[in-house]
């Protein structure tokens, strides 16, 4: 039954044709009855215009309802009713096709609107009064038939109100579903954009750090190639290890960019505060003396906070390695106090105004600030009063349970 109901809803003309047939067949059968002075051809034509338009009532509700109304008034004028000497009525005062007027009223209320339905009901009421006074005439019969017709039209109006409200509700629900689909698509696009932004920051951090270390080591190897071959060999080994590590991270990030399906065991773990000693040693090998100081419990940090601390320290040391000068050193302090982590990276180097302005306006500092801002923290960077450069970040711990950024 449910499948039949869905099919009928998808093909409304079929159901409306059945309704028209249920009214048309008895109406045609009544054509053989006593029609008084009503021409049989007029009777058939008027009947056709009463029940025939019902086939298209949902496709063109206003037009078909008005055709049925006009046919009703034509019936009022053309269908003769004769009253006998004993009160009997000859002719067809009411025909089966007249129920199409009630269906038309229902159609106007449900498919066009309450205002148009009220106007249509007023015309029906006018035609009913004229029919009662002109054709029925007998007062008791007038009262009885008028009450029955008003009940029928009232029932049709009530059903039309109910169905119209359901259709309006369904239309609103459908519109909301469309809006939800649009919002879902927008959220998906926003999520993709955020993920691509995250991957871009990761790529920047990885490439900038690795290339800076490799450039410094390559320069050192070129100077030591003749005088100290062993030192040159160590520098080349550092370049090779740094390049392999960078290639591994780039492969992982580019795989995410291509949406490759990887199992968790195939993905390299994200660095966190536990990797800071290794990072400091790598920067020391590259030629920048680094002192690392860790305070507080840094083992149970949320993944997003641990990654952000690592990337901020990495970017700050990379900038010191590039801009601080050959005789500079750096101090890194990572301190956890209650529900926040404070990261301070100081160097005592020097940089030309062009270098400093380039760093302050570069993507590295922007990326560090974005990382801190996403977690609800803050980051300040600028020259130190006594010389050198300072990066100072404060990150909340409790607010960072979201994705790695």
N, C-alpha and C positions, 0 to 999 in steps of 0.2 A: 504493500500500500504506500509506503514511504517513497519507493522508487516511482510509482505511478504519480504520486502527488508532485514530486520534483519534476517529472516529465511534463505534467500538465502546467506547472508554473513556468516552465521554459517555453511552452507552446500555448500561450493564452488564447489564440484564435480557435483552437480546438474546443476548449471549454466553452467559449462564448458561442460557438456554432451549435454545441449541444443545447445550450440555454435557448437559443433562437429556435431550434427544432422543437423543443418541448412546448414552446408557445405557438409556433407556426403550424404544427400538424393539427392540434385541436381546433385552431382558428380556421384552417382550411376545411376541416370536417364540418364546422358550423355553417359553412357557406351553403349547405344544402337545406338548412332550416328555413323557416318562414322569415323572410327579410322585410316584410311589409312592402312599402313602396321604394325600398333602397335598391338601386341597380346592383346586380351581382358583380359586374365588372368593377364598379366603384368600391364595393365591399372588399374585393380581392386586392385591388391596388392599395387601398388604405391599409389593409392588413400587412401587405408586404413592406410598407414604409414604417409600420409599427414594430414588427419583430425582426425585419431584415437588418437594420443598422446595428442590432445587438452584436452581430458577428465582429464588428470593428470598434466596439465601444471602448476598449482599453487602448487601442492605437490612436483613436481620435475621439476622446470622450465628449468634448464640448460639441463638436459638429454632430455626432450621432445622436446625442441627447436632444439637441435642438430639432433635428429632423423628426424624431419621435414625437416631440411636443407639437410641432406643426401638424403632423399626421393626426394627433389626438384632436386638435381643433377642427381639422377637416372632417373627422368622424362626427364631431358634434354638429356640424352643419349638414352633412350629407346623409347620415343614418337616420331614417325616419322611424318614429315610434308612434304606434296607434293605440289609443285607449278604447277598449270596448265598453259596451253599455253596463257591464257588471264589474268594471274596474280592471278587467284583464288587459295585459299589455301585449301587443303584437309587434314583431320586429326584433331587433337586437340592441337593447339598451346597453348591455355590457357584453363584450366579447373577450375570449381568452387573451388576445393580443394586447388588451388594455393593461395587463400586468407589466408590459414593457415600460409604461410610464413610471411605475415605482422603481424598476431596475435602472431607468435613466436618472431618476432622482438620486438613487444610491451612487451611481457612477459620478454624477456631478459633485457630490459631497466628498467622495473618497478620492477622486482623481483630479478634480479641478480646484476645489476649495470651498470653504464654508460660505463665503460671500456669494459666489456664483450659485451655490446650491440653494441659498435662501431666495435669490431672485427666481430661480427655477421653480422652487416650491410655491412662490407667490403666484406664478402663472398657472401652476397645477390647481391651486386653490380657486383661482378665478374660473378656470374651465370647469371645475367640479360644481361650483355654485351655479354657473350658467346651465350646465347639464341637468342639475337637480330641478331648477326652476322651469326650464324649457321642456325637458323630456319626461321627467318623472311626474311632477305636478302634485301628486297625492301627498299631503303633508306627513302622515305617518311613515309612508315609504321614503319620503325625502329625509326625514330625521334618521331613520335606520340606515339607509345607504350612505348618507353623509358621514355618520359615525364610523361605519365600517371602512370607508375610503380614507378618512383621516387616520384611523388606526394603521391601515396598510402603509400609507405614506410616512407616518411617524416611525413605524418600524424600519422602513427603508432608510429614513434619515439617520436613525440610531446606528444601524449597521454600517452605514457610510461613514459616520463619525468614528466608529471603532476601527474600521479598516483604514481610514485615512490617518488616524493617529498611529496605527501600527506601521503604515508605510512611511510616515514621517520619522518615526523612531528608527526604523530600519535604514532610512536614508542617512540619518544623523550618525548611526553606528557605522555605516559604511564609510562615511566621510571621516569619522574618527580613525577607523582602521587605515584609511589612506594616509591620514596625517601621521599615524604611528609608523607606517611603513616609510614615509618620507623622513621622519625623525630618526628611525632606525638606520636608514641609509646614510643620513647625515652624521649620525654618531659613528657609524662604521668608517666613513671617510675621515672624520676627525681623528678616530683612533689610528687609522693608517698614517695620517699626517704626523701625529704625535710619535708613532713608532719610527717613522722615517727620520723625524727630527732627532730622536734618541740615537738611532743608528748613525746618523751623520755626526753627532757629537762624539760617539764612541770612535768612529773612524778618524775624526780629527785628533782625538787624544792619542790614539794608537800610532797614527802616522807621524804626528808632530814629535812625539817622544822618541820613536824609533829612528826617524830620520835625523833628528838632532844628535842623538848618541852616535849614530853611524858617521855623520859628518865630522864630529869632533874626533872620533877614533881614527877616521881616515886621514885627517890632517896630522894627527900625532904619528900615525904609521909612516906617512910620507917623510916627516922630519927625522924619525928614528931609523929609517930603513938602512941607511949607511952606517950610522954611528952605533946603533944598538939593535941588531937584528932580532934579538929575543923580545925586546919591548914591542917592536913592530909586529912580530908574530902574535903576541898577546892582544894587541889592538885589532889585528885581523880576525882573531878568534872571537873577540867581543862583537865585532861587526857581524860575523856570521851568526852567532847566537841571537843577537838582537834582531837580525833580519828574519831568522826562522820563527822567532817568537811573534814578531809582527805579522808575518805571513799567516801563521796559525790563527791569530785573532781576526785578521782581515778576512780569511776564508770563512770563519764562523759568522762574522757580521754580514758579509755579502750573501751567505747562504740564507740568513734571515731575511735579507732584502729581497731575495728571489722566492721567499716563502717555501723553501725546501722543507720537506717533512723529514725531521731528524728525531731520533730517539734521544732521551735525556742523557744516555750514556755516550752519545756521539758528540754532545755539545761540551765545549770547554767550560769549566767553572768560571764565574765572574770573579775578578780580583776583589779583595776587601782589605781591611786593616791588617790582617795576618800577612799580607803580601808586601806591606810597607818596608820591612827590613830588606827584602830582596830588591825592591825598587831603589832604596837608598844605596845598596851595594852596587847596583848597576850604574847609578849616577856617579858614584865615587870612581868606578872603573873608567867612566867616560871623562874624568878629569875634574870633577867638582867635589871637593870635600863636603860631606854631608854629616851632620850630627842629628840623630833621630832620638826623640824623647817621647815615650808613650806613657800616659798616666791614666789610671782608672781601668775598669773592666771593659775591654773592647772585643770580647769574644762572642757576646750574645747580641750583637747589633742587628737590626733588620737589614736584609740584603741591600735594599736601596740606599740606606745610610752608609753601610760599609763601602759599597761601590763608589758613592759620591765622595767620601773622604779620600779614597785611593786616587780617584781621578783628579780631584783638586790638588792634592799633593803632587801628583805626577805632572800636571800642567804647570804648576808653580815652579817646580824644579827644572822642567824643560825650558821655561822662560829664563830662569837664572842661568842655565847652561848656555843659552844662546846670547843673552844680553849682559850678564854681569861682568864678564871679562875673565882673563886667564887666571888671575890671582885671587879670585873671590872664593868664598865658602858659603855654605847655607846651613841654617838650623831649622829643624822641623819639630814642632811641638803639637801633639795630638792628645787632648785631655778630655776625659769624660767626667762630667760633674752632674749628678742627679739625672735629669731628663734632657740633657743637651750635650753636644760635643763641640769643642772649640779646636779649630785648626789654625795654626800660625806657621807660616813659612817665611823666614827672614834670610836675606843674603846681604853681604857687605860689599857687593861689587859696585861697579859704576856703569853707566850707559849714556850714550849721547842723547840729547833731546829728541833726535829723530827716532832713535831706537825705542826710547820710552814712550813717545807718542804713538809709534806704530804698535807697540805691545798693548797699550791701553785701549787702542781702537780695534785690536784684532779679534779674531773669532775665539781664541783661547780664553781670554778674560770674559767674553760674553757667555761662552759655554759654562765656565765656572759659576757665574752669577745665575744662569738658568738652572743649573743643578741645585744650587742653594735655594733659589726661589721656589722650585717645584716642591721641595721638602718643607717649605715654610720657614726657611732660615734666611740668613743674610751673608753677604760677602763684601768686603772692602779691600781694595788694592791701591797702592800708591807708594811714592818715595818715603823712606824713613827719614826722620829728622837728622840722624847722624850719618846719613849716606846709605845707599843700597835700596832695596825694595822689600816691601812687606805685603803678604797676602794673609788676610784674617777672615776666617769663615766661622759662623756659628750655626749649627744644624740641630734642630730638635730631634729627639729619638722617638718619642711616642707617636708622632704624626706621619711616620714614614713606613707605612705598611703596604703601600701600593706597589706599582710596577717599578722595575729597575729603570731609572732615568739618569 
